[in-house]
Amino acid sequence: MENIQKKLDELYLSYLRNVLDNREVVEAIQNQEISSPLFIDVNAPQSNFINRPFKVLYVGQENNSWFNLNQRKKVGLEKISDFNKYLIELKKLYFEFNIGEQYNKPIFNFLDILIESIQNYKQDIESTGFLWTNLIRHSGKFNKGKIPKKFEDKLMYDNNFIFRKEIEILDPSAVIFVTGPNYDKFLKNTFNGISFISVKNYNINEIAVLKHANLPKYSCRVYHPNFHNILGGTKYMKELSQDIIDCFSN
């Protein structure tokens, strides 16, 4: 576990050195024009990612209000001066957020349903660990919406290298992107030559199995869970999670 976190920390520090060498980016984060980045702490209590045989990496779009202004001030994130301290405090926020354990939001409700479905399929409640990350490291004005277009290339430098490397280090059994079809352009830029394969009678925008050399065998993209609520809420989420497992088991 320590070795994996050490590799992640080295990746995150490298990212900060490459991205925050631009004074305009630093000032935009400090002025809340764009959010601080999301960095994983593999020790998040709820996850058990390292200790379980089947490991799920759950991938959202970009950061959206997962910590607030008071927390930002408390841990001293208003100013960025020491990258090591900045990383420590961001990981602390991730740890305390604990993958949305206390948040009744569709994105984390679907994660709970998905993990329960996998555990039932494997007939073992201890079978599955998980971590949450985002395809895009930052969001727009203080964790709200997309990053401004003028910062997009800088924040996703080298075709989103940070995300590809994160997957390599974590080596998950499955990657579930709840990013929806509007973010497929970012998936295509991140994974050159990626294939989207339809499932059963679903529209490919609704669910697609993903094939790429840098993704595990069990990888798929579905609508963001905010849209799951429109399609049928919990009932739809349960059916979808089962169909995800079915297409993985074939």
Secondary structure as GFF3:
##gff-version 3
##sequence-region A 1 250
A	DSSP	alpha_helix	2	19	.	.	.	ID=ss1
A	DSSP	alpha_helix	23	30	.	.	.	ID=ss2
A	DSSP	beta_strand	54	60	.	.	.	ID=ss3
A	DSSP	alpha_helix	69	74	.	.	.	ID=ss4
A	DSSP	alpha_helix	83	97	.	.	.	ID=ss5
A	DSSP	three_ten_helix	98	100	.	.	.	ID=ss6
A	DSSP	alpha_helix	106	122	.	.	.	ID=ss7
A	DSSP	beta_strand	128	134	.	.	.	ID=ss8
A	DSSP	alpha_helix	149	155	.	.	.	ID=ss9
A	DSSP	alpha_helix	157	170	.	.	.	ID=ss10
A	DSSP	beta_strand	174	177	.	.	.	ID=ss11
A	DSSP	three_ten_helix	181	183	.	.	.	ID=ss12
A	DSSP	alpha_helix	184	190	.	.	.	ID=ss13
A	DSSP	beta_strand	195	198	.	.	.	ID=ss14
A	DSSP	beta_strand	207	211	.	.	.	ID=ss15
A	DSSP	beta_strand	218	222	.	.	.	ID=ss16
A	DSSP	alpha_helix	225	231	.	.	.	ID=ss17
A	DSSP	alpha_helix	233	249	.	.	.	ID=ss18
###
